Amino acid sequence: MKKNKKKRSNRIYISLIVAFLLIIMSVQLVNLYQKAEEYQKQEEALQEEVQEQEEKQQELEDYEAYTQTDEYVENAAKSKLGLAYDDEIIFKEK
């Protein structure tokens, strides 16, 4: 009789320990899943930022190439310095 009670109580203790471990593992699994979602959102945001920066870099490279052209020099001379070709007529607003 005592052996059966002892075996039974040991089984109960082992069952409780296993249940406790399963609960802990479940909680940790949920936490890891939430962190994975957060990291996924962070990665997406960073990918968007990288894309924006690449577009901005391309715009700057295009502008740099434009500043090397004669068209840019002419436009700058006309707008900033008021210069014109000899055969051009300039109209100014009052």
C-alpha positions in Angstrom: 0.0 0.0 0.0 2.8 2.5 0.9 4.6 1.6 -2.2 1.6 2.4 -4.4 1.1 5.7 -2.6 4.7 6.6 -3.0 4.7 5.7 -6.7 1.5 7.7 -7.2 2.9 10.7 -5.4 6.1 10.5 -7.5 4.1 10.3 -10.7 2.1 13.4 -9.6 5.3 15.3 -8.8 6.8 14.3 -12.2 3.6 15.3 -14.0 3.6 18.7 -12.2 7.2 19.3 -13.1 6.6 18.4 -16.8 3.5 20.6 -16.9 5.5 23.5 -15.3 8.3 23.0 -17.9 5.7 23.0 -20.7 4.2 26.2 -19.5 7.6 27.9 -19.3 8.5 26.7 -22.8 5.2 28.0 -24.1 5.7 31.4 -22.6 9.2 31.6 -24.0 7.9 30.5 -27.4 5.4 33.3 -27.5 8.0 35.8 -26.4 10.3 34.7 -29.2 7.5 34.9 -31.7 6.8 38.5 -30.7 10.4 39.4 -30.9 10.6 37.9 -34.4 7.7 40.0 -35.5 9.3 43.1 -34.1 12.6 42.3 -35.8 10.7 41.7 -39.1 9.0 45.1 -38.9 12.4 46.7 -38.1 14.0 45.0 -41.1 11.2 46.2 -43.4 11.6 49.8 -42.1 15.3 49.7 -42.6 14.9 48.3 -46.1 12.6 51.2 -46.9 15.2 53.6 -45.5 17.9 52.0 -47.6 15.8 52.3 -50.7 15.1 56.0 -50.0 18.8 56.7 -49.4 19.7 54.9 -52.6 17.2 57.1 -54.5 18.6 60.2 -52.9 22.1 59.2 -53.8 21.0 58.7 -57.4 19.4 62.1 -57.4 22.6 63.7 -56.1 24.7 61.8 -58.7 22.3 63.0 -61.4 22.6 66.6 -60.1 26.3 66.4 -59.9 26.4 65.3 -63.6 24.1 68.1 -64.5 26.3 70.7 -62.8 29.1 69.6 -65.1 27.2 70.5 -68.2 27.2 73.7 -70.3 23.4 74.0 -69.8 23.9 74.3 -66.0 26.5 77.0 -66.5 24.3 78.9 -68.9 21.3 78.7 -66.5 23.4 79.8 -63.5 24.9 82.7 -65.5 21.4 83.8 -66.6 19.6 83.4 -63.3 22.3 84.5 -60.8 24.4 86.9 -62.8 21.9 88.2 -65.3 24.1 87.5 -68.2 22.9 86.8 -71.7 24.1 86.1 -75.2 24.6 89.1 -77.5 21.6 88.1 -79.7 19.2 87.5 -76.7 16.6 90.0 -75.6 15.8 89.9 -71.8 12.4 91.0 -70.6 12.1 91.9 -66.9 8.9 92.3 -64.9 8.3 95.5 -63.1 
